[in-house]
Amino acid sequence: GAVVSQHPSRVICKSGTSVKIECRSLDFQATTMFWYRQFPKQSLMLMATSNEGSKATYEQGVEKDKFLINHASLTLSTLTVTSAHPEDSSFYICSARDLRGSSVEAFFGQGTRLTVV
Amino acid sequence: AQKVTQAQTEISVVEKEDVTLDCVYETRDTTYYLFWYKQPPSGELVFLIRRNSFDEQNEISGRYSWNFQKSTSSFNFTITASQVVDSAVYFCALTPLNYGGSQGNLIFGKGTKLSVKP
């Protein structure tokens, strides 16, 4: 299957700093990227959907000014957690899809475990 | 509304036992896909199976088998002769084919944590 590379896999940052997470589709063009957050022992909750070249669509309750999403190309989307706080500590995972055709495949990155101290 | 329910939060079995993980879904879409993913402690999601709503044929892959019943909106997953390496959290997920809602994202159940003891 296609490969989605997500970096970093783990990051520890100080409270108040910003962290950028990258999600790259290595062998296909991702028209749409989805960002999920998973708290310990919880399910994956969709944070936002980004289409290449457009502004991201955020789910209810997700602060768009705090979680900045950029999807400037068909192979790269980034999630920046701005002014991170301990409550932002979580597992973040991206998913990439090409929705132009009939493909229903959803490819996931390896996830990023963020710890804010 | 679209929803996936995995009623079993945690299951513990002894190696070589068979175990079934339940998944019940709700959707008003007539066309959709159902998925199962495995999430080991590392966190990465491992794709197991995808099934479209028009294909109710059960599937077997090695020790894994899936029972899709549209009449009861269920897509259950059975592991035969479980092994310690099967220990993980398993997620059932749903996505509509017509990309309604959040433009084609997967809707996940809460997951079932499976512990297989030697």
Interface residues (C-beta under 8 A of the other chain):
Chain A: G1 T32 F34 Q38 K41 Q42 S43 L44 M45 L46 T49 N51 T57 E59 F91 I93 S95 R97 L99 V104 E105 A106 F108 Q110 G111 R113
Chain B: Y33 F35 Y37 S42 G43 E44 L45 F47 R50 N52 F91 T95 L97 Y99 S102 Q103 G104 N105 L106 I107 F108 G109 K110 G111 K113
